[in-house]
Each structure stands twice: as C-alpha cells, then as structure tokens.
Amino acid sequence: MIDYFAAQKKGDVTRMMAGATFLRGDGSFEDLFGESALRAMMAVPQNLDVKDVKVKSIHVNDDSSSFVAVTMTWNGAQRAADYKVRKDPARVHYALYHSWRVEIPYVTIRVALPLQGGAISLDGLTLPSGATSAIEAIQGFHNVTMEKTFLYDASSQVVDGTSTSPSAKFDGKLSASAVSAAVTAVKAGFANCDAAKYTNCFDHIYPAPVKAYTTYYLVYPGYPEIDFNNYYLSLASDPTPTMTLVVETQPGIVAVSGPCAAQLTVDGSRRYNFNGTFSGTLTWANNAFTANMGWNCATAKA
C-alpha cells in the first residue's frame, strides 16, 4: 500500500502496475485501465502530489485479503480511504511470503456536452464515440478534453476523480470563428433576395407601376398612406451584433434570430424608420454556413 503511493508520487508507472490491480466496471473501456492509460494519468500533475500516506488500521478479511484504512494528503487536501489488498500468488519471496496487490477502484466521470459537441479524450487518449456521457477510469485526477469542432474551440478541464461525484461540464459558448462564419452567412442571407418575388428586398429600387391617373401608396405601421413613385428599403444598422445563435440537435444546423431595423426611402428624399425581426436557419457545409432566412424589419415605427 505505502509502496504503491510512493511509486505514484514519483510517477513510477512500472512499480504502480506491479503493485496494484485496477478494478473496472461493466461497460468500461480496456484502454483506460492499462499501462498506457496509467502513464497518461501520471502526466496530470495533481496525481503526483501525494504525501503523508499513513495506514490507520488493517482488517483481515481472510487468508488472502485484508482491508486497509489509509489517510493521505492528495493535491493539498486531506483524504481518508479504505482499500482492499490481496496476496499475489505469482510473486512469492523466499518461498515464505507473498507480495500484496492493492485494488484501486474505478471512478465514473459524468460528462455534459453542448449540442453538437466535439469528441472527448481522457488524459490525451481518444475515447470511442459512444463515450459521451460517462467515462469509467482509474481513481485519480484526469484531464477531460472536448475536441475542437466547427462550432466550439477545444476545451479541457482537470476533474477530481477522487471525489464522490466527479464531473466535467462543457459550456455551449460558440467559438469566435463560428460566430464570424455566422455573421458572414447572415449578411449574405439578407442580400440573397429575389426582388421579382418579394417587395421587401434591401438595396433595390421598386418603381410604382405606370398607369395614368393612378396614385400608388404604401401602408406601413405608424404612418398614414405613403404615396410613392418609387421606394427603396435599406438596413438601418447591422443586425448581426445583436443576433442570437442557437445550436440545434440536427448536425450542422444552427438557428438564428434577432432584431433588425429598416429605413424606407420614398422618391429619393422622404425617409421613414422602422424596427422588426428576422429569423432563419444556418447550415454548415464545405467549411462555411449558408443561410435560409426570412425577415420583416418594418413591423413597428422606430
């Protein structure tokens, strides 16, 4: 027991493997309990910060096993734990006594990912795709990483795998590159409007039909009828700084919405200002978003 934690303090993986059995739960991944996993785990500095290991009591279970209560300081915190030790029948000294192996329990790390989150790795070891919500690993501190995606930057956090409920929660903050790509797509979406089909396309002059003795007018909120020979709609301000992006469950899909403001220019000189909203869907493909949007930026007088 003392030898095991002395080896851990030095990061001596060979001695640790020789002196311990690493217990596994049902459904655990073998790669997380072998020598490579232990070596990766020892690269987390908190696992080397073990000192003042003391045996407080020993309870003999049978001829081949005992329970040992120990105290120690691990990563600056005082800890108490009970470990089971067993005789190692493969290691007999002078034909008289056996070595003992301490059984190191496993821990279950709960992982919470944002929608469309990245792949998870533990101490630098990539996990199978199914390991997204719970990871069984050797007791100790672990570095849990969510890999970079088109939506999120890579993010890592050290989890205390000696606690009762270790967990890693990754927020849904979009990366600067994802937001920039969304801004580009939304601006392109506002520009992608068929003026032959729609009467609210921006930066397009709409003339009144030519018909003698006929006055044409527009109806907008907050104003009486607005007579016109031609009119022109423009965005009064950039709507992207105040837009809201919501990641959907469907891969590659992000919903976008927000306020927008329009200015109506009639016959080249009369101007009317309005507020409204827009919404749409952004789809990720070929390293960029494309936008499918609709808007009414003139639902109220500004």
TALINRA-V270204 format. One line per field, one symbol per residue. phi: phi as a letter, one per 20 degrees, with the letter a starting at -180 (. if undefined). psi: psi as a letter, one per 30 degrees, with the letter a starting at -180 (. if undefined). burial: 1 if it has 9 or more other ideal C-beta (glycine too) atoms within 8 Angstrom, else 0. Layout:
# TALINRA-V270204
phi = ???
psi = ???
burial = ???
This chain:
# TALINRA-V270204
phi = .fffffffgemeffffffdbdefcefnfegfecefffffffffegffeedblfceeacdfebfdbbdceccadclndfccbdceccfdfecddlldcdfddeeefecdeedddfglfefdcclnefegffeddbcebfgqecedceffcfdcffbcbedeedefcfbcddfdffffffffffggfffffffebeffdcdcfelcedeffebfmcddbddcfncfgdfbdbbbdcffbfeffdfddcfeffgndcecbrfbccddddlmceccdbcabcbrcdcealmbedddccbbecebfe
psi = eeeefeeeefgieeeeefglkjkklkglkefggaeeeeeeeffjefffiklhkkkelkjkeafgllkkkllljjhfkkkklkkkkkkjffjkkggelllkkkjkllljjkkjllkhlllkljhfkkllffiffkkklkkakkjkkklkafeklkklkkkjgfleiklkkklgkkleeeeeeeeeeeeeeefikjfffkggklhkkjlkkjkkgkkklkjkkflakjklellkklkfljfefglkkjklekkgkkkkllllklkkkkhfekkkkllalllakkkkkhglkkkjllljghfkk.
burial = 10011111100010111011010000011001100011111101011111001010000000001111111111000010001111110001000001011111011111101101110111101010001000111111111111100011010001111100011101000110011011111111110010000001110101000000000101010000010101111111001100101011000011111111111111000001111111111111000111101011111110
